[in-house]
Amino acid sequence: MNYKIVRLNTSAKEAITSSVLIIYTGGTLGMAYDATGALVPFNFGQILEKIPNLTNMHIAITVISFPEPIDSSNVNMQHWMDMAYIIYENYDTYDGFVVLHGTDTMAYSASMLSYMLDGLSKPVIFTGAQLPISAMRSDARENLMTSLEIATAKANGKPIVPEVCIFFNHMLLRGNRAKKVQSVHFDAFESENYPPLAESGIVIDYNYAAIKPFKEGAQLKYRNRVDNRVMVLKLFPGITKNVLDSCFAIKNLRGVVLETYGSGNTPSEKWFLQSLEKAIDKGIIVLNVSQCNGGRVIQGRYETSKDLKRVGVLSGGDITTEAAITKMMHLLAHDPDEEEIRRKLITPLAGEMSLTSN
Ligand code: ASP
């Protein structure tokens, strides 16, 4: 990939104390209105004109831009590999990393990078904006500046947040616990099943108990493979045997994230369970994830879910769909052993789920 690299001269006023690599992938944040009034990606070399305050932050900032910035609805496996590889390649040079990304699929990308960057011990902060940086009331300035501050924040010389996060509208969330919940208001992300890692007001208030502890001597490994022979199947009242069987008949399908009702409930009709059982018997892995934003799957709590465990459906506990599908894509690509994949799917890998026993 042919990246564009821009080094910003932010040392105008004060001495530099830390360094951040910004990876600009696209999204609304980095857009500006052109002469016709359309939104187009703007040249990141001009960011100091948009946010002159950056020069007061004592941070050396380098920007690597995707050659063709994307709307995040177009993000694909190659983009994930590129983002993770840029961080891996530049890991020792910077104190932290900020990924500028569209909000639409930010939770998927943050989840995937939390698995790909195994052994991470520096901050990787995803952020974006609901309004482009050039708009009067844009949230881009606040989101970017606070992300830069968090990416360089240290306590006793160690990074405070050594994990993949999303910072948006005053909240720092664990990336693989976050969900986009708003397409209009500024509070676009939520993490129902895990507390915020920090809230920014007059000061940035870190929730130390919730943040992954810094691990001395951890080695970063770049786990670069992804397998997309998977699908998300969302249940709805009226779903037919034909729909279910057709999905499970997809050639080479290896895994299904099954979005169920409430605490993991599904229709209890015979054809439904038989279809699941047949799929699982032929080697398709099925992970049960709730359609609710909060709470967890408890297979066996209601009669309508007690047979799922028996036929081999795995419980996703309190994982989000975004974190579940990316975890499946990651594990299927890295582990040759099906039993091992099944075990890892129900075990926390990067803080994406709480321990589950059902
Ligand atoms: N469609 C845009 C994207 O995800 C929306 C945004 O940037 O927030 O790239």
Residues whose N, C-alpha, C, O or C-beta is under 5 A from the ligand:
A	BS01	LIG	G27 T28 L29 I70 D71 S72 S73 H101 G102 T103 D104 T105 A129
